[in-house]
Amino acid sequence: MISELAKKECKPCDGGTPVLKGDALREMINKLGDSGWNVLEEKRLEKKFRFPDFRLALDFVNRVGAVAEEQGHHPNICFTWGEATLQIWTHKVDGLTESDFILAAKINQLD
């Protein structure tokens, strides 16, 4: 089932997009459900994905890259044998916006 967030599209940030904090931030993380995403210092979303080998981790990273290009919103990706760690945030505002949660929801659909 596709979440409501995953149905949305990321919006470009012009630097004036409000940063999510407090209750608004908690509401957005709750929309991701129990999917393993963690909020770091109210500024970043992070999730580790595990795989049985390097090839599957690389395949996942490539699929994430395709979604990121389609959305025009790009996560930081660190991957190694059997693992990929993603961090998402809106660079222009150095914090979290709705688009970060939309991208996370879209990535959840790949897992």
C-alpha positions in Angstrom: 0.0 0.0 0.0 1.3 3.4 -1.0 1.3 6.0 1.9 -0.2 9.4 1.4 3.2 10.9 1.6 4.6 8.7 -1.1 1.8 9.9 -3.4 3.0 13.5 -3.2 5.8 15.1 -5.1 8.9 16.9 -3.6 8.8 20.7 -4.1 11.9 22.7 -4.8 13.1 24.8 -1.9 13.7 28.5 -2.5 15.4 29.0 0.9 12.1 30.4 2.4 10.5 27.1 3.0 9.7 26.7 6.7 11.8 24.2 8.7 9.8 21.6 10.6 10.2 21.7 14.3 8.5 20.3 17.5 5.0 19.1 17.0 5.0 19.6 13.2 8.2 17.5 13.0 6.7 14.7 15.2 3.5 14.7 13.1 5.6 14.2 9.9 7.7 11.3 11.4 4.5 9.6 12.5 3.3 9.7 8.9 6.2 7.5 8.0 5.0 4.9 10.5 7.3 2.3 12.0 9.6 2.3 9.0 13.0 2.8 10.7 13.6 6.4 9.9 15.2 8.4 12.7 15.3 12.2 13.2 18.8 13.4 14.1 19.0 16.7 16.0 15.7 17.9 14.4 17.7 18.5 11.2 18.1 15.2 9.4 16.3 11.9 8.6 18.4 8.8 8.7 17.8 5.1 8.0 20.1 2.1 7.6 19.1 -0.6 5.1 20.7 -4.0 5.3 21.2 -6.5 2.4 22.6 -10.0 2.1 25.4 -8.9 -0.2 27.1 -6.0 -2.1 25.1 -6.4 -5.3 21.7 -6.0 -3.7 22.9 -2.9 -1.7 24.2 -1.4 -5.0 20.9 -2.2 -6.7 19.0 -0.5 -4.0 21.3 2.6 -4.1 20.7 2.8 -7.8 17.0 2.7 -7.4 17.2 5.4 -4.7 19.2 7.5 -7.1 16.5 7.1 -9.8 13.8 8.3 -7.4 16.0 11.2 -6.2 16.6 12.3 -9.8 12.9 12.0 -10.6 12.0 14.1 -7.5 14.9 16.6 -7.8 15.7 15.9 -4.1 18.9 14.0 -3.3 19.8 12.1 -0.1 23.3 11.6 1.1 24.1 7.9 0.5 26.8 5.8 2.2 26.9 2.2 1.2 29.2 -0.8 1.7 28.9 -4.6 1.5 25.4 -5.4 2.7 24.4 -2.0 3.9 23.2 1.4 2.7 22.7 4.4 5.1 20.7 7.3 3.8 20.4 10.8 5.2 17.9 13.3 4.0 17.5 17.0 4.7 16.8 20.2 2.8 20.2 21.8 2.3 19.0 25.3 1.5 17.4 25.6 5.0 19.7 23.2 6.8 16.7 21.3 8.3 13.7 19.2 7.5 10.8 20.1 5.3 7.8 18.1 4.0 9.8 17.2 0.9 12.3 15.2 3.0 9.5 13.1 4.4 8.0 12.6 0.9 11.3 11.4 -0.4 11.7 9.0 2.6 8.2 7.6 2.0 9.0 7.1 -1.7 12.2 5.3 -0.7 10.3 3.1 1.7 8.3 1.9 -1.3 11.6 0.5 -2.8 12.5 -1.6 0.3 
